[in-house]
Amino acid sequence: MNKEKYIQKVEILNKWAHAYYAEDNPMASDEEYDKLYHEVLDFERENPNDISPLSPTLRVGGIVRDEFSKARHIKRMWSMEDVFSNSELEEWVKRVEKNAGMQEFFCEPKFDGASMNLIYENGKLVRAITRGDGVEGEEVTDNVKTIRSVPLEIAYDGLIEIRGEVLIKKDDFQSINEERLNDGEPLFANPRNAAAGSLRQLDSSITAKRKLVFYPWGLGENTLAQNSLFEKMSFVYSLGFLAPPYRQRCANIEAIEEFYQKLISKRETIEMMMDGMVVKVDDVNVSEELGYTVKYPRWMCAYKFPAVEKVTKINAITLQVGRTGVVTPVAEIEPVNIEGAMISRATLHNFDEIERKDIRINDSVIIIRSGDVIPKIIKVLEDRRDGTQLEVHRPTICPTCGSELLDEGTLIKCQNLDCPDRITNAIKYFASKGCMNIDGLGAKIVEQLVDEGKIAHILDLYALRYEDLEGLEGFKSKKINNILSSIEATKGATLHRVLNAIGMEHIGEVGAKALARKFGLGVVDATYEELISIEGFGEEMAASVLEFMRVNKDTLLKLFEIIAPTVEMLVEASDNPFKGKTVVITGTMSLSRDEVKVYLESLGAKVSSSVSKKTDFVIYGEEAGSKLDKARELGVATITEDEMRGMV
């Protein structure tokens, strides 16, 4: 076989594979496929320098990595606001239409898997990144290339991010768990965990065996000209990606509800796990104008399916002390299977809820679980009580350190800053990847250092010396130096990372960024009125910040002194032609788009990703595409990078 024949056979195999995996419409028998596959494989063994990057033999994996590296998404991946009832959906729709007028909505199933971002450049798959924190995730390209429903090459020039969900079908999940049971391996809790675990295999050949599938649900960076999300996604499916079994445009809330009920009726027959339906504004220009809160896009929501209910029994109620000292009761229940997940614990939130529902140990109860929602008890079956039930009393002593608890009514708190649970959990969170990312300081190491008396507070991390760690079990010279270097590397970190890492209740990364930009290091003295004025902040978030600063102000100031965080405050821009204007950037410029965006935002501009009648300027560089054409078509002012700088 010569190279030309080899390439032809690769093309035939890929055509057959796509028909089998993506279209569920086999074009050849397994015997024919296997015969042609081995002919291709024989050629590649004899001619290793001529292997096509599109060869199906590359789908079996075999690349083994030491670890996964971090990679940034070009555009942020957002989470979604959840709605759980028709009335909540109606409120959401009214909110959209109040700001944008009557809209058409694009609805599709919400599959329960692991979110993935695929980056294609000039038609080639160049990178696959897990969602991570939405800004950056783990780069798992080698593993994703083993997924048969992910095209390695698409008919698209330029740069495009295709977002979607990596899933394991229900039947395949059962088969995987049966195999693991036979091999004496621990079972996966549910298909979503199995998919996420499969993606994080350091050996890509293991991923290849897991029968993962990829369903796209959205886009990040792209230059597609379609103004409708439905049409954009139709184009994506035409590139060779799997389309969902059902999707629909809905003109009003009645149509949305009708489609929602249809999906619920199909829930058992669809071969992927669904936990709801996604509702999005179909007009992408309107979506861009609606924008985002600190947590969610304003133009889409997840309409969750009704929770699954099961009856079980409460065996005990245990107490957990969180990193902020709040004592939370947890029901230890008879294990029960809900949608593939074995549930053995349920949240009770607080002791007021226990009293209100009259929950007792040994009670038979109904629990619910919907998607990611933590299982909770919704009803006590009092008619099943047999006299063995025990009342639950509000605790007065911390279960961990034995100190007296502060009872604030709804919340019961351990005020002892030296409480081991507070210390350990707070340091684990502070050092975690999503926070200060202290390499080598994982949960078990933190527990070991606390148990050994080496650290009793976050501040103690920065006082650690080589001799403090020398001689501890498992601590060799390289490991010690790695931990100390990683702690030192956190100095100078951005302020929002520090604020996120200290673990204020209700304040995540987005909220921390908003605080850092508004107050800088003055956040310790922020007032309630100032906090509540931040877009997306509610009373609960503001109160949480105030309470944290009241108790921990001195500690936080010491931490600021040690770390010397980089402050990125929003500064009121002086008057200039771009202040208060909506600007779109397109094409290649002297700086990266991110740098140009930051520069424009410093001038007070709002940088948008799509062109509409409300756009004030389109700034273009070399190889500008459809955005520039659309701007000229709409009569929007278009200027070059040099003209932009000249105007300022």
C-alpha positions in Angstrom: 0.0 0.0 0.0 1.3 3.5 -0.9 0.7 6.6 1.1 -2.1 7.8 -1.3 -4.0 4.5 -0.8 -3.4 4.8 3.0 -4.9 8.3 3.1 -8.0 7.0 1.2 -8.5 4.2 3.6 -8.2 6.5 6.6 -10.9 8.7 5.0 -13.2 5.6 4.5 -12.6 4.5 8.1 -13.4 8.0 9.5 -16.6 8.1 7.4 -17.7 4.7 8.7 -16.8 5.6 12.3 -18.8 8.9 12.1 -21.8 7.0 10.7 -21.6 4.5 13.5 -20.8 6.8 16.5 -22.4 10.1 15.5 -25.3 9.2 13.3 -26.2 5.7 14.8 -26.4 4.5 11.2 -23.7 1.9 10.4 -22.3 1.9 6.8 -20.2 -1.2 7.2 -20.1 -4.4 9.2 -17.8 -4.8 12.2 -15.8 -7.3 10.2 -15.3 -4.9 7.3 -14.3 -2.1 9.7 -11.8 -4.3 11.6 -10.2 -5.6 8.4 -9.7 -2.1 7.0 -8.5 -0.8 10.4 -5.8 -3.5 10.5 -4.7 -2.7 7.0 -4.2 1.0 8.1 -2.5 -0.1 11.3 0.0 -2.4 9.4 0.9 0.5 7.1 1.5 2.8 10.1 3.7 0.3 11.8 5.9 0.1 8.7 5.8 3.9 8.0 5.6 5.6 11.4 6.6 9.0 9.8 3.6 9.0 7.5 0.8 8.5 10.1 -2.1 10.8 9.4 -3.1 13.1 12.3 -6.7 12.0 11.4 -6.0 8.3 11.6 -8.6 6.4 13.7 -5.7 4.4 15.3 -4.9 7.5 17.3 -8.3 7.2 19.0 -7.1 4.3 21.2 -4.8 6.6 23.2 -1.6 5.4 24.8 -0.1 8.8 25.8 0.8 8.8 29.5 1.3 12.0 31.3 2.9 12.8 34.7 0.2 15.4 35.4 -2.3 17.8 33.8 -1.3 21.4 33.1 -3.6 24.4 33.5 -4.9 26.2 30.4 -7.1 29.3 30.1 -10.3 29.5 28.1 -10.3 32.3 25.5 -13.8 33.3 26.8 -15.0 32.5 30.2 -17.3 29.5 30.8 -20.2 30.5 33.0 -22.4 28.5 35.2 -26.2 28.8 35.0 -29.0 30.2 37.2 -31.3 27.3 38.3 -35.1 27.6 38.2 -37.2 24.8 39.7 -40.8 25.6 38.9 -43.0 27.2 36.3 -43.5 30.2 38.5 -39.7 30.7 38.8 -39.4 30.3 35.1 -42.1 32.9 34.5 -40.2 35.3 36.8 -37.0 34.7 34.8 -38.7 35.2 31.5 -40.3 38.5 32.7 -36.9 39.7 33.9 -35.5 39.0 30.4 -38.4 40.7 28.6 -38.4 43.7 30.9 -34.8 44.4 29.8 -34.9 43.2 26.2 -38.5 43.0 25.0 -40.3 39.9 23.7 -37.9 37.2 22.8 -37.7 33.7 21.2 -35.9 31.1 23.3 -33.7 28.2 22.3 -34.4 25.1 24.5 -32.5 21.8 24.7 -31.8 19.0 27.2 -29.4 19.6 30.1 -27.2 16.6 30.2 -25.5 15.6 33.4 -21.8 15.2 32.6 -18.4 17.0 32.6 -18.3 20.3 30.8 -15.6 20.6 28.2 -14.2 23.4 25.9 -12.8 22.4 22.6 -10.6 24.9 20.7 -10.2 24.5 17.0 -7.7 26.6 15.0 -8.0 26.6 11.2 -10.0 23.4 11.3 -7.7 21.4 13.6 -8.5 20.4 17.3 -5.6 22.1 19.1 -6.8 22.0 22.7 -9.4 20.5 25.0 -9.9 22.1 28.5 -12.1 21.1 31.4 -14.4 23.8 32.7 -12.4 24.3 35.9 -13.3 27.6 37.6 -14.6 29.0 34.3 -11.5 31.0 33.6 -9.0 28.1 33.4 -9.2 24.4 33.6 -7.1 21.3 33.0 -5.8 20.6 29.5 -6.9 17.1 28.6 -6.4 17.2 24.8 -4.8 13.7 24.5 -7.7 12.1 26.3 -10.4 14.0 24.4 -8.9 12.9 21.1 -9.9 9.3 22.0 -13.6 10.3 22.1 -15.1 9.1 18.8 -17.7 11.8 18.6 -15.2 14.6 18.8 -14.0 15.5 15.3 -10.2 16.0 15.0 -10.8 18.3 12.0 -13.7 20.5 11.0 -14.5 22.6 8.0 -14.0 26.0 9.7 -11.2 28.5 9.2 -10.0 30.7 12.1 -10.4 30.2 15.8 -13.5 28.7 17.5 -14.4 27.4 21.0 -17.0 24.7 21.0 -18.4 24.0 24.5 -20.3 20.9 25.5 -20.8 18.0 27.9 -18.7 14.8 28.0 -21.0 11.9 29.0 -21.3 8.2 29.5 -24.5 6.6 28.3 -26.6 4.8 31.0 -26.0 1.3 29.5 -22.2 1.9 29.2 -22.1 3.2 32.7 -23.7 -0.1 34.0 -21.2 -2.1 31.9 -18.2 -0.1 33.3 -19.3 -0.6 36.9 -19.9 -4.4 36.3 -16.4 -4.7 35.0 -15.0 -2.7 37.9 -16.9 -4.9 40.3 -15.5 -8.1 38.7 -12.0 -6.5 39.0 -12.4 -5.6 42.6 -12.3 -1.9 41.9 -14.5 0.8 43.6 -17.6 1.6 41.7 -18.4 5.0 40.2 -21.2 6.7 42.0 -23.0 7.9 38.9 -22.4 8.5 35.1 -21.2 12.0 35.7 -18.5 11.0 38.1 -17.5 8.2 35.7 -17.2 10.7 32.8 -15.2 13.2 34.9 -12.9 10.5 36.2 -12.3 9.1 32.7 -11.2 12.5 31.5 -8.6 12.8 34.2 -6.8 9.6 33.5 -3.1 10.2 33.0 -3.0 7.2 30.6 -5.2 8.2 27.6 -5.7 4.5 26.6 -7.8 4.1 29.8 -10.0 7.1 28.6 -10.4 5.5 25.2 -11.9 2.4 26.8 -14.6 4.3 28.6 -17.0 4.9 25.6 -17.3 8.7 26.3 -19.5 10.9 24.1 -19.5 14.6 23.5 -22.6 16.7 23.0 -22.0 20.4 22.2 -24.3 23.0 23.8 -22.7 26.3 23.1 -19.9 28.5 21.8 -17.1 30.7 23.2 -14.8 32.6 20.9 -16.1 32.5 17.3 -16.8 34.6 14.2 -19.9 32.9 13.0 -22.2 35.3 11.2 -25.6 33.8 12.3 -27.6 36.0 14.7 -29.6 33.1 16.1 -28.1 30.7 18.6 -30.3 27.9 17.1 -28.7 28.5 13.7 -25.2 28.8 15.1 -25.6 25.4 16.9 -27.2 23.9 13.7 -24.0 24.9 11.9 -21.9 23.3 14.7 -23.8 20.0 14.3 -23.2 20.1 10.5 -19.5 20.1 11.3 -19.8 16.5 12.5 -20.8 16.9 16.1 -23.6 15.0 17.8 -26.9 16.9 18.0 -29.2 16.4 21.0 -32.2 14.1 20.5 -34.6 17.0 21.0 -34.2 20.8 20.7 -36.7 23.5 19.9 -37.3 27.2 19.5 -40.0 28.5 21.8 -41.8 31.8 21.3 -43.3 32.1 24.8 -43.4 30.6 28.2 -46.3 28.2 27.3 -44.2 26.7 24.5 -41.2 26.4 26.9 -43.3 24.6 29.4 -44.8 22.3 26.8 -41.3 21.3 25.5 -40.1 20.9 29.2 -43.0 18.4 29.8 -42.1 16.5 26.6 -38.5 16.1 27.8 -39.7 14.8 31.2 -41.8 12.2 29.4 -38.8 11.1 27.4 -36.5 11.1 30.4 -36.3 7.3 30.8 -36.0 6.6 27.1 -33.1 9.0 26.4 -29.9 7.1 26.8 -28.0 10.0 28.5 -28.7 11.2 32.1 -30.7 14.5 32.0 -31.3 16.7 35.0 -33.2 19.5 33.3 -33.6 21.7 30.3 -31.6 24.7 29.3 -33.5 27.9 28.2 -31.5 30.5 26.3 -32.4 33.7 24.5 -32.0 32.8 20.9 -30.9 36.2 19.6 -27.1 36.4 20.3 -27.0 40.2 20.0 -29.7 40.5 22.6 -27.8 38.0 24.8 -24.7 40.2 24.6 -26.7 43.2 25.6 -28.3 41.4 28.6 -24.8 40.6 29.9 -23.9 38.9 33.1 -24.3 39.1 36.9 -21.3 38.3 39.1 -22.4 34.6 38.8 -24.5 33.9 35.8 -25.4 35.0 32.3 -28.7 36.9 32.3 -29.8 35.3 29.1 -29.9 31.6 30.0 -31.1 29.4 32.9 -31.4 25.8 33.8 -35.0 24.7 34.2 -34.4 21.7 36.5 -36.4 18.5 36.4 -38.6 17.6 39.4 -36.5 16.1 42.2 -36.5 12.4 42.6 -38.0 11.3 45.9 -37.1 8.2 48.0 -38.0 6.9 51.4 -35.2 6.0 53.8 -34.4 6.0 57.5 -32.3 8.3 59.7 -29.7 6.3 61.6 -28.0 9.2 63.3 -27.4 12.9 63.2 -23.8 14.1 63.2 -22.3 17.5 63.5 -19.9 19.2 61.1 -17.8 22.3 62.0 -17.1 24.3 58.8 -14.1 26.6 58.2 -16.1 29.6 59.4 -17.2 27.8 62.6 -20.8 27.2 61.7 -22.0 23.9 63.1 -24.2 22.0 60.6 -26.3 18.9 61.4 -26.1 16.1 58.9 -28.5 13.1 58.7 -26.8 9.8 58.3 -29.4 7.7 56.5 -29.9 4.2 55.2 -28.1 4.2 51.8 -30.5 4.6 48.9 -29.9 4.7 45.2 -31.1 7.9 43.4 -30.4 8.1 39.7 -27.3 6.0 39.9 -25.9 7.7 43.0 -25.8 5.9 46.4 -26.9 8.5 48.9 -26.0 8.0 52.6 -26.2 11.5 53.9 -28.7 14.4 53.7 -28.3 18.0 54.7 -30.4 19.4 57.5 -29.2 23.0 57.1 -29.7 24.0 60.7 -31.4 23.2 64.0 -34.3 25.5 63.3 -35.2 23.2 60.4 -34.9 20.1 62.6 -37.3 21.6 65.1 -39.7 22.9 62.4 -40.0 19.5 60.8 -39.8 17.6 64.1 -37.0 15.4 62.7 -35.9 12.6 65.0 -33.3 9.8 64.9 -34.8 6.5 63.6 -37.5 8.4 61.7 -38.6 7.2 58.3 -38.3 10.2 55.9 -38.7 11.3 52.3 -35.5 12.7 50.7 -35.2 14.4 47.4 -32.3 15.0 45.1 -32.3 17.0 41.9 -29.1 17.1 39.8 -26.4 18.8 41.7 -28.7 19.8 44.6 -27.5 18.2 47.9 -30.0 15.6 49.1 -32.4 17.0 51.7 -35.2 15.7 53.8 -38.6 17.1 52.8 -41.0 15.1 55.0 -41.1 13.0 58.1 -43.4 10.0 57.9 -44.8 10.3 61.5 -47.3 7.5 61.0 -44.3 5.1 60.8 -43.0 5.9 64.3 -42.7 2.9 66.5 -41.4 4.4 69.8 -37.7 4.0 69.0 -37.4 7.6 67.8 -35.0 10.0 69.7 -35.4 13.7 69.8 -32.5 15.9 68.6 -31.3 18.7 70.9 -29.5 21.8 70.0 -25.8 21.4 70.8 -24.1 23.6 73.4 -20.5 22.1 73.1 -18.4 21.9 70.0 -18.1 18.2 68.9 -14.5 18.8 67.9 -12.8 21.0 70.4 -15.3 20.9 73.4 -15.6 24.7 73.7 -18.9 26.4 74.3 -20.9 27.1 71.2 -22.5 30.5 70.4 -26.2 30.0 69.5 -27.4 32.9 67.2 -30.7 31.3 66.5 -30.5 30.1 62.9 -26.7 29.6 63.2 -24.8 27.9 65.9 -21.1 28.7 65.8 -17.8 27.5 67.3 -16.0 30.8 68.1 -12.7 29.0 69.0 -10.2 30.0 66.3 -8.0 27.1 67.5 -10.7 24.5 66.8 -9.0 21.8 64.8 -12.0 21.5 62.3 -11.9 25.2 61.7 -8.1 25.2 61.3 -7.9 22.2 59.1 -10.8 23.0 56.8 -9.8 26.7 56.5 -6.2 25.8 55.5 -7.3 23.1 53.1 -9.5 25.6 51.3 -6.9 28.4 51.4 -4.2 26.1 49.8 -6.6 24.4 47.2 -6.2 24.8 43.5 -9.1 27.2 43.1 -7.7 29.5 45.8 -3.9 30.1 46.5 -2.9 26.8 44.6 -0.1 25.8 47.0 1.4 22.8 45.2 2.0 19.8 47.5 -0.2 21.1 50.3 -3.1 18.7 49.7 -5.8 17.7 52.3 -3.8 14.8 53.9 -0.6 16.9 54.2 -2.6 19.7 55.9 -4.1 17.3 58.3 -0.7 15.9 59.1 0.8 19.3 59.7 -2.1 20.3 62.0 -1.9 17.0 63.9 1.9 17.4 64.3 1.4 20.9 65.7 3.3 22.6 62.8 0.5 24.8 61.8 -2.5 26.1 63.7 -3.6 29.0 61.5 -3.4 30.2 57.9 -0.7 32.7 59.0 1.5 29.8 60.3 2.0 28.6 56.7 4.2 31.7 56.1 6.3 31.0 59.2 7.2 27.4 58.1 10.9 26.6 57.8 12.8 23.7 56.3 13.7 22.4 59.8 10.0 22.4 60.8 9.2 19.8 58.1 12.4 17.9 58.2 12.0 14.4 59.7 8.2 14.3 59.3 7.0 11.0 57.8 7.0 11.2 54.0 8.8 14.5 53.9 12.0 14.3 51.8 14.1 17.3 50.8 12.5 17.7 47.4 9.0 17.7 48.8 9.8 20.1 51.6 11.5 22.6 49.2 8.5 22.3 46.8 6.0 23.1 49.5 8.0 26.1 50.8 8.6 27.4 47.3 5.0 27.1 46.5 4.0 29.0 49.7 6.5 31.7 48.8 5.1 32.0 45.3 1.7 33.0 46.6 3.2 36.4 47.7 2.1 39.1 45.3 -1.0 37.1 44.3 -3.9 39.2 43.1 -6.1 40.5 45.9 -9.2 38.7 44.6 -7.4 35.3 45.0 -6.6 36.1 48.6 -10.2 37.2 49.3 -11.5 34.0 47.7 -9.1 31.9 49.6 -9.9 33.2 53.1 -13.3 31.5 52.8 -16.0 34.1 53.5 -19.4 32.4 53.5 -21.4 33.1 50.2 -18.3 34.8 48.6 -16.8 32.9 45.7 -14.3 33.9 43.1 -16.7 36.3 41.2 -17.7 38.0 44.4 -14.1 38.3 45.5 -13.2 40.0 42.3 -16.0 42.5 42.7 -14.8 43.3 46.2 -11.2 43.6 45.2 -12.0 45.9 42.3 -14.3 48.2 44.3 -12.4 48.4 47.6 -8.8 47.3 47.2 -7.2 46.7 50.6 -9.8 48.9 52.1 -12.3 46.0 51.9 -11.7 45.4 55.6 -13.6 48.7 56.3 -16.4 48.4 53.7 -19.8 49.4 54.9 -23.1 47.6 54.4 -24.3 50.4 52.0 -21.2 50.2 49.9 -21.4 46.4 49.8 -25.0 46.2 48.8 -24.4 48.7 46.0 -22.2 46.1 44.1 -24.1 44.6 41.2 -25.1 41.1 42.0 -24.5 41.4 45.8 -27.5 40.7 48.0 -28.2 41.2 51.7 -26.8 37.8 52.6 -23.4 38.4 50.8 -23.1 41.8 52.3 -23.8 40.6 55.8 -21.3 37.7 55.4 -18.5 40.1 54.5 -19.3 42.5 57.4 -19.4 39.6 59.9 -16.1 38.1 58.6 -14.4 41.5 58.8 -15.7 42.1 62.3 -14.2 38.9 63.6 -11.0 38.6 61.4 -10.0 42.1 60.4 -6.6 42.0 62.3 -5.8 38.6 60.9 -6.6 39.7 57.4 -4.5 42.8 57.7 -1.5 40.6 58.8 -2.1 38.4 55.8 -2.1 41.4 53.5 1.2 42.5 55.1 2.8 39.1 54.5 1.4 38.4 51.0 1.4 42.0 49.7 -1.4 41.2 47.2 -1.6 42.9 43.8 -4.5 45.3 43.9 -6.6 45.6 40.7 -9.1 48.3 41.5 -11.5 49.9 39.1 -10.5 53.5 38.5 -12.9 56.1 37.2 -11.8 56.8 33.7 -11.2 60.4 32.7 -13.3 61.7 29.8 -12.3 60.2 26.4 -14.2 59.1 23.2 -14.6 55.5 24.5 -15.9 56.2 28.0 -19.4 54.7 28.4 -19.3 53.3 24.8 -19.9 49.7 23.7 -16.9 48.5 21.7 -16.2 45.3 19.7 -12.7 44.1 18.9 -12.0 42.0 15.8 -8.9 40.9 13.8 -5.2 40.6 14.8 -3.6 43.6 16.5 -0.2 44.6 17.9 -1.3 43.3 21.3 -3.4 40.3 22.3 -7.2 40.9 22.4 -7.1 40.5 26.2 -4.6 43.3 26.5 -6.6 45.5 24.1 -9.8 44.7 26.1 -8.1 45.6 29.4 -6.9 48.9 27.9 -10.4 49.8 26.6 -12.0 48.9 29.9 -9.5 51.2 31.7 -10.9 53.9 29.5 -14.4 53.2 30.7 -15.6 51.2 27.6 -17.8 48.1 27.7 -16.2 45.5 25.4 -18.7 43.2 23.7 -18.1 40.1 21.7 -20.8 40.7 19.0 -21.9 43.6 16.8 -25.4 45.1 17.0 -27.2 48.4 16.4 -26.2 49.4 19.9 -22.5 49.0 19.2 -20.6 52.4 19.2 -17.3 51.3 17.7 -15.8 48.3 16.0 -12.0 48.3 16.3 -10.4 46.1 13.7 -7.0 44.7 12.9 -5.6 42.4 10.2 -7.7 39.6 8.9 -10.9 41.0 10.4 -13.9 39.0 9.3 -17.7 38.9 9.6 -17.9 41.3 12.6 -16.3 44.1 10.5 -18.7 43.3 7.6 -21.7 43.4 9.9 -20.6 46.7 11.4 -20.4 48.3 8.0 -23.7 46.8 7.1 -25.3 48.4 10.2 -23.5 51.7 9.9 -21.5 51.2 13.0 -18.3 53.3 13.3 -15.2 51.2 12.3 -11.7 52.3 13.3 -8.2 50.7 13.2 -6.0 50.1 16.2 -3.9 53.2 15.3 -7.0 55.3 14.9 -8.2 54.2 18.3 -4.9 55.2 20.0 -5.0 58.5 18.1 -8.5 59.3 19.4 -7.2 58.8 23.0 
